[in-house]
Amino acid sequence: YGEECRSKTYPPSGPTFKGNVPTYVINLDLPPSKRWDNLMRDKKTELKTVVQNIKNIVNTFFPSGKIVDIVDNKIAHLTATLPYPFNEELQGIANASGIPLG
């Protein structure tokens, strides 16, 4: 293992410190499709980056793009088979972020 033990690293500081991690409240009294709207409003750019990175990795192994197309367009309907409220939460996240449901 190549990393040295560090001490006195809390609270974080230094050139890579970007600030405190925000706290979000997921209100379970809201309809499932709306519960994640506030988080997606703030983090959709980061989520899109993660999803694009995953697509890039998949396309490295399957360069035709067919796998990503299948996930994005052909099997998205499988989320309807998930139990309530998960199916509606995923649909809400997709709607709020603009990322395909698949």
Rosetta blueprint (number, residue, H / E / L):
1 Y L
2 G L
3 E L
4 E L
5 C L
6 R L
7 S L
8 K L
9 T L
10 Y L
11 P L
12 P L
13 S L
14 G L
15 P L
16 T L
17 F L
18 K L
19 G L
20 N L
21 V L
22 P L
23 T L
24 Y L
25 V L
26 I L
27 N L
28 L L
29 D L
30 L L
31 P L
32 P H
33 S H
34 K H
35 R L
36 W L
37 D H
38 N H
39 L H
40 M H
41 R H
42 D H
43 K H
44 K H
45 T H
46 E H
47 L H
48 K H
49 T H
50 V H
51 V H
52 Q H
53 N H
54 I H
55 K H
56 N H
57 I H
58 V H
59 N H
60 T H
61 F H
62 F L
63 P L
64 S L
65 G L
66 K H
67 I H
68 V H
69 D H
70 I H
71 V H
72 D H
73 N H
74 K H
75 I L
76 A H
77 H H
78 L H
79 T H
80 A H
81 T H
82 L L
83 P L
84 Y L
85 P L
86 F H
87 N H
88 E H
89 E H
90 L H
91 Q H
92 G H
93 I H
94 A H
95 N H
96 A H
97 S H
98 G L
99 I L
100 P L
101 L L
102 G L
